[in-house]
């Protein structure tokens, strides 16, 4: 150990690069305070960087006594501090911190190692809410039945499964009452963690009772309770992923942002992922990507016998949804659709919260709002959508 201290302060003339390794180690640790909680974490990171540096110089320093003393000293310090050999390291550039458990730092590290500028990672968004409405990673909007358990996401890093149940007796309308998420083990950042939420039980911890994965000091994976029993967030720094789960009324909503390269990291057998490929055509309620949306201001041409359970006319449903959402995008029309289908006003809050989650997590502001299609054309801010009320009636009656 005395050799390491000397190496940091003595004038040594060596033909190998051990002096540079030691100088970097001193730079990484000179500002650390042993009284702070993260001291051991940062000190271990510096030791690992020191060890990597000595390994790179092992051939040219083979006969150097100072080098061998440093190697022995590193081993002793790692044992004293309970440092693992594998894990995050301090960068070889003291001005640049490399943290293997921070996805946003991976690109910087690749740039540093390869010397080439790499583009920032691309993030994708997926959301599920309401009756149920799905926004895929490709920004396709669908309304589906999908009764029972279905995989939203299933890749090498994360699995998300939802269970949907019937909402109204005698109807095929479903909504989500259970969400199961598995964060798969990843290096030293986290061991496998399972989270499960069901209606009226939205916990702020994983099923094993913990609120974080891996080393608690790194916070590479942790749960934040925003509203007790109603709203939690999960932040997985090591895979650059954020998950929001809410309970609104008797049902759950989910929103997730994840890097594209990780979203696409799955095997051929994992191709049934609603967030990636959408709902199977046999499970779709919408028509070619859009809902059978009503014309604002008109009444549904049904009497009480035709639609006894909703309690909403097209006019009152539109007014109710307009209280929460001023922009008449697909979220607004989903709200109207859900009210006409179920009569449950909680679906208004679900649509509104789903749009808020988009604004918080979706990486592209210009894509926050999805507007109804005009004919077969593309979605546009000024596009209008008019549906014959007779057709709407037939579709909703068939759906119910």
ROVORO-586087 format. One record per residue (C-alpha): chain; residue number from 0; residue in one letter; y, x, z. Coordinates in nm, 3 decimals, always signed. Example, Ala and Ser with C-alpha at 12.3 -4.5 7.8 and 13.67 -1.06 7.14 Angstrom:
(rec A 0 A (-0.450 +1.230 +0.780))
(rec A 1 S (-0.106 +1.367 +0.714))
END
This chain:
(rec A 0 X (+0.000 +0.000 +0.000))
(rec A 1 X (+0.235 +0.289 +0.075))
(rec A 2 X (+0.181 +0.408 -0.279))
(rec A 3 X (+0.326 +0.081 -0.418))
(rec A 4 X (+0.633 +0.108 -0.196))
(rec A 5 X (+0.681 +0.464 -0.301))
(rec A 6 X (+0.640 +0.378 -0.664))
(rec A 7 X (+0.932 +0.139 -0.637))
(rec A 8 X (+1.166 +0.400 -0.490))
(rec A 9 X (+1.040 +0.750 -0.566))
(rec A 10 X (+1.126 +0.946 -0.878))
(rec A 11 X (+0.793 +0.984 -1.055))
(rec A 12 X (+0.740 +1.141 -1.391))
(rec A 13 X (+0.433 +0.999 -1.561))
(rec A 14 X (+0.319 +0.993 -1.921))
(rec A 15 X (+0.178 +0.639 -1.892))
(rec A 16 X (+0.361 +0.309 -1.844))
(rec A 17 X (+0.286 +0.259 -1.474))
(rec A 18 X (+0.647 +0.319 -1.376))
(rec A 19 X (+0.763 +0.026 -1.592))
(rec A 20 X (+0.495 -0.198 -1.440))
(rec A 21 X (+0.609 -0.108 -1.092))
(rec A 22 X (+0.978 -0.151 -1.173))
(rec A 23 X (+0.908 -0.501 -1.304))
(rec A 24 X (+0.708 -0.586 -0.991))
(rec A 25 X (+0.997 -0.477 -0.769))
(rec A 26 X (+1.236 -0.689 -0.981))
(rec A 27 X (+1.013 -0.994 -0.946))
(rec A 28 X (+0.981 -0.963 -0.568))
(rec A 29 X (+1.308 -0.812 -0.445))
(rec A 30 X (+1.479 -1.150 -0.420))
(rec A 31 X (+1.190 -1.332 -0.249))
(rec A 32 X (+1.226 -1.455 +0.109))
(rec A 33 X (+0.907 -1.453 +0.315))
(rec A 34 X (+1.039 -1.744 +0.522))
(rec A 35 X (+1.046 -1.983 +0.224))
(rec A 36 X (+0.757 -2.212 +0.134))
(rec A 37 X (+0.714 -2.078 -0.219))
(rec A 38 X (+0.699 -1.710 -0.116))
(rec A 39 X (+0.321 -1.674 -0.148))
(rec A 40 X (+0.320 -1.861 -0.480))
(rec A 41 X (+0.589 -1.639 -0.635))
(rec A 42 X (+0.450 -1.321 -0.481))
(rec A 43 X (+0.105 -1.395 -0.624))
(rec A 44 X (+0.257 -1.460 -0.965))
(rec A 45 X (+0.431 -1.121 -0.949))
(rec A 46 X (+0.106 -0.950 -0.842))
(rec A 47 X (-0.082 -1.103 -1.133))
(rec A 48 X (+0.187 -0.983 -1.375))
(rec A 49 X (+0.162 -0.637 -1.216))
(rec A 50 X (-0.217 -0.643 -1.256))
(rec A 51 X (-0.190 -0.747 -1.623))
(rec A 52 X (+0.056 -0.467 -1.687))
(rec A 53 X (-0.171 -0.204 -1.529))
(rec A 54 X (-0.466 -0.332 -1.731))
(rec A 55 X (-0.271 -0.289 -2.054))
(rec A 56 X (-0.204 +0.072 -1.955))
(rec A 57 X (-0.558 +0.147 -1.834))
(rec A 58 X (-0.645 +0.380 -2.124))
(rec A 59 X (-0.330 +0.591 -2.135))
(rec A 60 X (-0.315 +0.609 -1.754))
(rec A 61 X (-0.685 +0.681 -1.703))
(rec A 62 X (-0.630 +1.020 -1.536))
(rec A 63 X (-0.312 +0.932 -1.349))
(rec A 64 X (-0.346 +0.918 -0.969))
(rec A 65 X (-0.033 +0.706 -0.929))
(rec A 66 X (-0.186 +0.448 -1.164))
(rec A 67 X (-0.513 +0.433 -0.966))
(rec A 68 X (-0.324 +0.404 -0.638))
(rec A 69 X (-0.127 +0.112 -0.779))
(rec A 70 X (-0.445 -0.066 -0.891))
(rec A 71 X (-0.597 -0.030 -0.544))
(rec A 72 X (-0.273 -0.146 -0.381))
(rec A 73 X (-0.257 -0.457 -0.601))
(rec A 74 X (-0.613 -0.549 -0.504))
(rec A 75 X (-0.536 -0.509 -0.134))
(rec A 76 X (-0.222 -0.723 -0.157))
(rec A 77 X (-0.403 -0.995 -0.350))
(rec A 78 X (-0.665 -1.011 -0.076))
(rec A 79 X (-0.404 -1.023 +0.200))
(rec A 80 X (-0.211 -1.304 +0.030))
(rec A 81 X (-0.521 -1.497 -0.085))
(rec A 82 X (-0.409 -1.468 -0.447))
(rec A 83 X (-0.649 -1.573 -0.721))
(rec A 84 X (-0.698 -1.343 -1.019))
(rec A 85 X (-0.641 -1.629 -1.264))
(rec A 86 X (-0.325 -1.833 -1.259))
(rec A 87 X (+0.044 -1.833 -1.349))
(rec A 88 X (+0.220 -1.498 -1.374))
(rec A 89 X (+0.575 -1.377 -1.365))
(rec A 90 X (+0.695 -1.294 -1.715))
(rec A 91 X (+0.694 -0.933 -1.833))
(rec A 92 X (+1.060 -1.006 -1.898))
(rec A 93 X (+1.214 -1.057 -1.549))
(rec A 94 X (+1.471 -1.295 -1.699))
(rec A 95 X (+1.198 -1.521 -1.831))
(rec A 96 X (+0.950 -1.700 -1.607))
(rec A 97 X (+0.607 -1.785 -1.745))
(rec A 98 X (+0.428 -2.065 -1.566))
(rec A 99 X (+0.090 -2.165 -1.705))
(rec A 100 X (+0.124 -2.494 -1.519))
(rec A 101 X (+0.444 -2.589 -1.696))
(rec A 102 X (+0.382 -2.714 -2.049))
(rec A 103 X (+0.746 -2.674 -2.153))
(rec A 104 X (+0.711 -2.300 -2.089))
(rec A 105 X (+0.412 -2.256 -2.319))
(rec A 106 X (+0.622 -2.247 -2.634))
(rec A 107 X (+0.855 -1.992 -2.481))
(rec A 108 X (+0.557 -1.775 -2.391))
(rec A 109 X (+0.413 -1.793 -2.744))
(rec A 110 X (+0.753 -1.690 -2.880))
(rec A 111 X (+0.770 -1.401 -2.636))
(rec A 112 X (+0.423 -1.276 -2.721))
(rec A 113 X (+0.436 -1.326 -3.097))
(rec A 114 X (+0.801 -1.252 -3.153))
(rec A 115 X (+0.835 -1.554 -3.382))
(rec A 116 X (+1.049 -1.858 -3.323))
(rec A 117 X (+0.834 -2.167 -3.275))
(rec A 118 X (+0.967 -2.524 -3.295))
(rec A 119 X (+0.994 -2.722 -2.970))
(rec A 120 X (+0.694 -2.946 -2.895))
(rec A 121 X (+0.688 -3.296 -3.040))
(rec A 122 X (+0.642 -3.577 -2.787))
(rec A 123 X (+0.491 -3.920 -2.856))
(rec A 124 X (+0.522 -4.252 -2.673))
(rec A 125 X (+0.275 -4.535 -2.612))
(rec A 126 X (+0.327 -4.855 -2.414))
(rec A 127 X (+0.130 -5.166 -2.319))
(rec A 128 X (+0.277 -5.479 -2.164))
(rec A 129 X (+0.270 -5.857 -2.167))
(rec A 130 X (+0.021 -6.067 -2.358))
(rec A 131 X (-0.070 -5.779 -2.434))
(rec A 132 X (+0.167 -5.602 -2.671))
(rec A 133 X (+0.088 -5.246 -2.776))
(rec A 134 X (+0.325 -4.982 -2.907))
(rec A 135 X (+0.113 -4.696 -3.043))
(rec A 136 X (+0.191 -4.326 -3.060))
(rec A 137 X (+0.281 -4.389 -3.425))
(rec A 138 X (+0.542 -4.650 -3.323))
(rec A 139 X (+0.333 -4.931 -3.464))
(rec A 140 X (+0.376 -5.256 -3.272))
(rec A 141 X (+0.076 -5.487 -3.230))
(rec A 142 X (-0.024 -5.789 -3.026))
(rec A 143 X (-0.393 -5.802 -2.942))
(rec A 144 X (-0.660 -5.992 -2.750))
(rec A 145 X (-0.873 -5.694 -2.632))
(rec A 146 X (-1.037 -5.880 -2.344))
(rec A 147 X (-1.234 -5.657 -2.106))
(rec A 148 X (-1.216 -5.277 -2.072))
(rec A 149 X (-1.060 -5.073 -2.355))
(rec A 150 X (-0.957 -4.704 -2.390))
(rec A 151 X (-0.588 -4.649 -2.450))
(rec A 152 X (-0.617 -4.269 -2.450))
(rec A 153 X (-0.923 -4.042 -2.447))
(rec A 154 X (-0.860 -3.677 -2.527))
(rec A 155 X (-0.947 -3.337 -2.382))
(rec A 156 X (-0.682 -3.362 -2.112))
(rec A 157 X (-0.644 -3.726 -2.018))
(rec A 158 X (-0.830 -4.059 -2.023))
(rec A 159 X (-0.659 -4.395 -1.975))
(rec A 160 X (-0.855 -4.721 -1.970))
(rec A 161 X (-0.717 -5.072 -1.927))
(rec A 162 X (-0.893 -5.396 -1.841))
(rec A 163 X (-0.750 -5.722 -1.974))
(rec A 164 X (-0.834 -6.070 -1.847))
(rec A 165 X (-0.763 -6.420 -1.972))
(rec A 166 X (-0.423 -6.552 -1.866))
(rec A 167 X (-0.445 -6.924 -1.934))
(rec A 168 X (-0.768 -7.128 -1.901))
(rec A 169 X (-0.892 -7.232 -2.242))
(rec A 170 X (-0.676 -6.972 -2.419))
(rec A 171 X (-0.755 -6.632 -2.570))
(rec A 172 X (-0.433 -6.487 -2.426))
(rec A 173 X (-0.501 -6.182 -2.208))
(rec A 174 X (-0.299 -5.944 -1.989))
(rec A 175 X (-0.376 -5.621 -1.803))
(rec A 176 X (-0.501 -5.641 -1.444))
(rec A 177 X (-0.657 -5.295 -1.406))
(rec A 178 X (-0.565 -4.942 -1.515))
(rec A 179 X (-0.781 -4.632 -1.463))
(rec A 180 X (-0.645 -4.284 -1.540))
(rec A 181 X (-0.840 -3.958 -1.529))
(rec A 182 X (-0.649 -3.629 -1.534))
(rec A 183 X (-0.912 -3.376 -1.637))
(rec A 184 X (-0.935 -3.040 -1.457))
(rec A 185 X (-0.721 -2.769 -1.613))
(rec A 186 X (-0.733 -2.400 -1.517))
(rec A 187 X (-0.574 -2.348 -1.175))
(rec A 188 X (-0.318 -2.622 -1.233))
(rec A 189 X (-0.528 -2.916 -1.116))
(rec A 190 X (-0.880 -3.022 -1.045))
(rec A 191 X (-0.992 -3.359 -1.180))
(rec A 192 X (-0.790 -3.646 -1.040))
(rec A 193 X (-0.861 -4.017 -1.078))
(rec A 194 X (-0.602 -4.292 -1.033))
(rec A 195 X (-0.679 -4.662 -1.030))
(rec A 196 X (-0.448 -4.962 -1.004))
(rec A 197 X (-0.545 -5.329 -0.995))
(rec A 198 X (-0.340 -5.643 -0.951))
(rec A 199 X (-0.175 -5.646 -0.605))
(rec A 200 X (-0.293 -5.290 -0.537))
(rec A 201 X (-0.067 -5.031 -0.702))
(rec A 202 X (-0.131 -4.723 -0.484))
(rec A 203 X (+0.093 -4.420 -0.454))
(rec A 204 X (-0.205 -4.183 -0.436))
(rec A 205 X (-0.516 -4.087 -0.630))
(rec A 206 X (-0.849 -4.239 -0.530))
(rec A 207 X (-0.923 -3.937 -0.309))
(rec A 208 X (-0.608 -4.007 -0.104))
(rec A 209 X (-0.404 -3.712 -0.236))
(rec A 210 X (-0.072 -3.743 -0.415))
(rec A 211 X (-0.090 -3.421 -0.618))
(rec A 212 X (-0.334 -3.198 -0.804))
(rec A 213 X (-0.388 -2.823 -0.780))
(rec A 214 X (-0.160 -2.615 -0.561))
(rec A 215 X (+0.081 -2.852 -0.388))
(rec A 216 X (+0.358 -2.595 -0.418))
(rec A 217 X (+0.349 -2.593 -0.799))
(rec A 218 X (+0.366 -2.975 -0.825))
(rec A 219 X (+0.190 -2.944 -1.159))
(rec A 220 X (+0.061 -3.301 -1.109))
(rec A 221 X (+0.207 -3.549 -0.864))
(rec A 222 X (+0.271 -3.918 -0.804))
(rec A 223 X (+0.612 -4.060 -0.716))
(rec A 224 X (+0.639 -4.409 -0.568))
(rec A 225 X (+0.956 -4.574 -0.697))
(rec A 226 X (+0.909 -4.928 -0.562))
(rec A 227 X (+0.635 -4.983 -0.306))
(rec A 228 X (+0.344 -5.170 -0.460))
(rec A 229 X (+0.542 -5.240 -0.779))
(rec A 230 X (+0.630 -4.920 -0.965))
(rec A 231 X (+0.492 -4.564 -0.964))
(rec A 232 X (+0.540 -4.261 -1.184))
(rec A 233 X (+0.294 -3.978 -1.251))
(rec A 234 X (+0.423 -3.642 -1.367))
(rec A 235 X (+0.175 -3.390 -1.511))
(rec A 236 X (+0.386 -3.080 -1.583))
(rec A 237 X (+0.090 -2.874 -1.698))
(rec A 238 X (+0.035 -3.107 -1.996))
(rec A 239 X (+0.396 -3.221 -2.034))
(rec A 240 X (+0.296 -3.582 -1.968))
(rec A 241 X (+0.470 -3.865 -1.782))
(rec A 242 X (+0.315 -4.203 -1.699))
(rec A 243 X (+0.489 -4.516 -1.567))
(rec A 244 X (+0.289 -4.805 -1.421))
(rec A 245 X (+0.444 -5.131 -1.302))
(rec A 246 X (+0.323 -5.461 -1.163))
(rec A 247 X (+0.523 -5.762 -1.278))
(rec A 248 X (+0.392 -6.096 -1.164))
(rec A 249 X (+0.013 -6.078 -1.162))
(rec A 250 X (-0.022 -5.816 -1.432))
(rec A 251 X (+0.032 -5.445 -1.499))
(rec A 252 X (+0.229 -5.253 -1.761))
(rec A 253 X (+0.193 -4.891 -1.870))
(rec A 254 X (+0.415 -4.644 -2.056))
(rec A 255 X (+0.331 -4.283 -2.136))
(rec A 256 X (+0.489 -3.982 -2.306))
(rec A 257 X (+0.264 -3.694 -2.413))
(rec A 258 X (+0.290 -3.390 -2.646))
(rec A 259 X (+0.154 -3.457 -2.994))
(rec A 260 X (-0.071 -3.151 -2.999))
(rec A 261 X (-0.247 -3.274 -2.684))
(rec A 262 X (-0.264 -3.635 -2.803))
(rec A 263 X (-0.456 -3.513 -3.109))
(rec A 264 X (-0.693 -3.291 -2.909))
(rec A 265 X (-1.001 -3.515 -2.917))
(rec A 266 X (-1.347 -3.524 -3.068))
(rec A 267 X (-1.465 -3.755 -3.345))
(rec A 268 X (-1.659 -3.960 -3.089))
(rec A 269 X (-1.332 -4.036 -2.908))
(rec A 270 X (-1.168 -4.216 -3.200))
(rec A 271 X (-1.150 -4.557 -3.028))
(rec A 272 X (-0.810 -4.509 -2.867))
(rec A 273 X (-0.566 -4.798 -2.886))
(rec A 274 X (-0.263 -4.572 -2.841))
(rec A 275 X (-0.375 -4.354 -3.131))
(rec A 276 X (-0.533 -4.592 -3.382))
(rec A 277 X (-0.417 -4.933 -3.262))
(rec A 278 X (-0.633 -5.238 -3.199))
(rec A 279 X (-0.931 -5.318 -3.421))
(rec A 280 X (-0.838 -5.576 -3.684))
(rec A 281 X (-1.070 -5.831 -3.524))
(rec A 282 X (-0.865 -5.810 -3.203))
(rec A 283 X (-0.521 -5.852 -3.363))
(rec A 284 X (-0.309 -6.159 -3.304))
(rec A 285 X (+0.000 -6.047 -3.498))
(rec A 286 X (+0.017 -6.060 -3.876))
(rec A 287 X (+0.036 -5.726 -4.055))
(rec A 288 X (+0.226 -5.557 -3.775))
(rec A 289 X (+0.466 -5.834 -3.671))
(rec A 290 X (+0.452 -6.144 -3.455))
(rec A 291 X (+0.491 -6.498 -3.589))
(rec A 292 X (+0.847 -6.504 -3.462))
(rec A 293 X (+1.044 -6.829 -3.430))
(rec A 294 X (+1.385 -6.903 -3.574))
(rec A 295 X (+1.636 -6.897 -3.289))
(rec A 296 X (+1.794 -7.234 -3.215))
(rec A 297 X (+1.515 -7.466 -3.326))
(rec A 298 X (+1.260 -7.656 -3.117))
(rec A 299 X (+0.888 -7.629 -3.156))
(rec A 300 X (+0.757 -7.937 -3.333))
(rec A 301 X (+0.512 -8.020 -3.058))
(rec A 302 X (+0.502 -8.299 -2.804))
(rec A 303 X (+0.373 -8.267 -2.451))
(rec A 304 X (+0.017 -8.321 -2.568))
(rec A 305 X (+0.036 -8.038 -2.820))
(rec A 306 X (+0.154 -7.774 -2.573))
(rec A 307 X (+0.115 -7.899 -2.215))
(rec A 308 X (+0.085 -7.570 -2.033))
(rec A 309 X (+0.393 -7.371 -2.136))
(rec A 310 X (+0.680 -7.587 -2.016))
(rec A 311 X (+0.909 -7.400 -2.261))
(rec A 312 X (+1.053 -7.509 -2.590))
(rec A 313 X (+1.154 -7.250 -2.844))
(rec A 314 X (+1.515 -7.305 -2.740))
(rec A 315 X (+1.459 -7.262 -2.364))
(rec A 316 X (+1.229 -6.962 -2.414))
(rec A 317 X (+1.490 -6.797 -2.634))
(rec A 318 X (+1.761 -6.861 -2.374))
(rec A 319 X (+1.543 -6.723 -2.095))
(rec A 320 X (+1.465 -6.401 -2.280))
(rec A 321 X (+1.825 -6.357 -2.391))
(rec A 322 X (+1.928 -6.338 -2.025))
(rec A 323 X (+1.745 -6.002 -1.997))
(rec A 324 X (+1.760 -5.865 -2.352))
(rec A 325 X (+2.069 -5.892 -2.567))
(rec A 326 X (+1.926 -5.705 -2.867))
(rec A 327 X (+1.692 -5.926 -3.067))
(rec A 328 X (+1.430 -5.663 -3.138))
(rec A 329 X (+1.053 -5.690 -3.115))
(rec A 330 X (+1.066 -5.677 -2.734))
(rec A 331 X (+1.291 -5.982 -2.729))
(rec A 332 X (+1.060 -6.174 -2.962))
(rec A 333 X (+0.755 -6.062 -2.763))
(rec A 334 X (+0.918 -6.218 -2.460))
(rec A 335 X (+0.969 -6.546 -2.647))
(rec A 336 X (+0.612 -6.538 -2.774))
(rec A 337 X (+0.472 -6.480 -2.421))
(rec A 338 X (+0.676 -6.758 -2.266))
(rec A 339 X (+0.565 -7.006 -2.531))
(rec A 340 X (+0.205 -6.894 -2.491))
(rec A 341 X (+0.173 -6.875 -2.111))
(rec A 342 X (+0.479 -7.036 -1.955))
(rec A 343 X (+0.487 -6.742 -1.708))
(rec A 344 X (+0.847 -6.621 -1.661))
(rec A 345 X (+0.720 -6.287 -1.526))
(rec A 346 X (+0.649 -6.188 -1.885))
(rec A 347 X (+1.026 -6.185 -1.940))
(rec A 348 X (+1.061 -5.910 -1.680))
(rec A 349 X (+0.762 -5.730 -1.833))
(rec A 350 X (+0.923 -5.718 -2.179))
(rec A 351 X (+1.256 -5.605 -2.032))
(rec A 352 X (+1.092 -5.330 -1.824))
(rec A 353 X (+0.886 -5.218 -2.123))
(rec A 354 X (+1.208 -5.164 -2.320))
(rec A 355 X (+1.359 -4.974 -2.025))
(rec A 356 X (+1.052 -4.749 -2.021))
(rec A 357 X (+1.095 -4.683 -2.392))
(rec A 358 X (+1.455 -4.579 -2.333))
(rec A 359 X (+1.344 -4.348 -2.051))
(rec A 360 X (+1.044 -4.187 -2.222))
(rec A 361 X (+1.064 -4.223 -2.601))
(rec A 362 X (+1.193 -3.893 -2.748))
(rec A 363 X (+1.388 -4.049 -3.038))
(rec A 364 X (+1.679 -4.275 -2.950))
(rec A 365 X (+1.700 -4.409 -3.305))
(rec A 366 X (+1.347 -4.545 -3.269))
(rec A 367 X (+1.387 -4.720 -2.935))
(rec A 368 X (+1.433 -5.060 -3.096))
(rec A 369 X (+1.176 -5.191 -3.340))
(rec A 370 X (+1.306 -5.478 -3.550))
(rec A 371 X (+1.095 -5.745 -3.722))
(rec A 372 X (+0.991 -5.674 -4.075))
(rec A 373 X (+1.139 -5.852 -4.375))
(rec A 374 X (+0.853 -5.939 -4.606))
(rec A 375 X (+0.649 -5.624 -4.662))
(rec A 376 X (+0.943 -5.387 -4.633))
(rec A 377 X (+1.020 -5.132 -4.367))
(rec A 378 X (+1.171 -5.202 -4.029))
(rec A 379 X (+1.550 -5.194 -4.035))
(rec A 380 X (+1.833 -5.268 -3.798))
(rec A 381 X (+1.976 -5.539 -4.026))
(rec A 382 X (+1.649 -5.696 -4.134))
(rec A 383 X (+1.595 -6.067 -4.063))
(rec A 384 X (+1.272 -6.251 -4.002))
(rec A 385 X (+1.230 -6.620 -4.066))
(rec A 386 X (+0.896 -6.794 -4.023))
(rec A 387 X (+0.812 -7.145 -4.127))
(rec A 388 X (+0.776 -7.346 -3.809))
(rec A 389 X (+0.471 -7.522 -3.943))
(rec A 390 X (+0.299 -7.184 -3.987))
(rec A 391 X (+0.409 -7.078 -3.639))
(rec A 392 X (+0.262 -7.397 -3.499))
(rec A 393 X (-0.071 -7.339 -3.671))
(rec A 394 X (-0.089 -6.977 -3.559))
(rec A 395 X (-0.010 -7.048 -3.194))
(rec A 396 X (-0.242 -7.348 -3.182))
(rec A 397 X (-0.521 -7.131 -3.325))
(rec A 398 X (-0.436 -6.858 -3.074))
(rec A 399 X (-0.442 -7.104 -2.783))
END
